[in-house]
Amino acid sequence: MREALRAGRPLNKIMIAEEASPSFFRSIFTLAGERGVPVQKISRSYLDKLAPGIVHQGVLAMVAARGYVEVDDLLAGIMPGVEPFLILLDGILDPQNLGAILRIADAAGAHGLIIPRRRAVPLTHTVGKVSAGAVEYVRVARVTNLVQTIARLKEKGLWIAGADPAGPHLFWDVSLSGPLGLVIGGEGKGLGRLVKECCDVLVSLPMAGRVESLNASVAAALLAYEVVRQRRLLNSGVPHNRRL
């Protein structure tokens, strides 16, 4: 474990048995803190369930299905003359949703995903499996503070559109064709208050039925392909929606 941390191997989380001696794992806590890897204390019995038949000495690590990149790497990898299109996820907890959104990002030509380090599902093997291979092609940045990241993206010229059921503008009435960061909220809770306040515009999906919102990955698909539609119209010379 210590060597994996020293080598910079991408780890989603470290779990340590509550009964473990603090002095024994002090160096792990220190190294994990230096590398921004969350550490969670859980019961040894639960640790045993996570790793049946494995001698774990009271500590386990969740290894990322693929390594993360920095936000600047996402932007640097975009071809000159191409408008950036990033998808930011605020508190997606379901690996099925994250895997599906990776597939959507790949299909719609997004230049990468940005996810928070805490209170969100990381790139687990389940996520990779659900993504049907998209995890190998869509680069993912994992950040400590999503609000600060949005502020940085705005400084770099990206327009930030957040998906919110109470958003005052229908998504097809807003211009999504320029440099864009599209923010999708987590299951049930949606966008956090501070994230909403950072968005340039909040857009909603028309809901004619009795349910209040769509699944996060479904909403992501609709919005991502509206970006595709508007960009194709713009490239063909057809007037597009104005920014509000």
C-alpha positions, 0 to 999 in steps of 0.5 A: 500500500505504501509503495503504491502511494509512493509510486503515484498509482491512481487510487480511488480510496483507502479503507482501514479497519477501525480496530487497526493500531493508529501508529501502524498506519500513520505513514499511510494516512500521511502519504494518502493526505499528500496525494489527495487520496480519501481514507475511510475507517470501517469495521474489520468485518466489513473489510473482510466482506469486501475482500473475502479470503484475502489477507489484508492486514486491515487495509484495502485500496480501491484502484481506479479502472483508469488513471485520472488526468488534470483539468489543464490536460483536458483542455490542452488535448483539444485540437486548435480551432475546436471549441471545448466541450466538457461534462462536469458531474456534481455528486453522481453516486451510481456507478451505472450512471457514471458508466453510461455518461462516459459512453454518452461523452464518447459518443457526443464527442465531449473532450472529457469529464470532471468529477469531484473527489468526494461524495461521488462515485470514482472510476471503479471497475463497475463503471468501466464495465458499464461504459462498454469501453468508453472509459479507455477513450474519455479522459476524466479529471478528478478535482477537490473543489468543483466550484473552484474548478468551474471558476477556473474554466470560466476564466479560460472562456468556457460558458457553464450551463447547469442542468436543473429541473427548476432552470428558467430556460428550456435547454434548446432555447440556450446557445450551447455551441461555443466553449462549454462546460455542461454540469449534471447534478447527482441522483435525487439532489441535483446540483448543489447550491454553490454549483448553481450559483457558479453556472452562467445559465441554468437549463431545464428539460420539459416534463409533461408527466408526473415525475419531477426529473429524469435519470442523470444519464438520460438528462446528460444524453439529451443535453449532450446531443443538443450540443452536437445539434447546435454545433452542426447547425453552426458549422453549416451556417444556420443561425443558432440560439443566443446566449442568455 
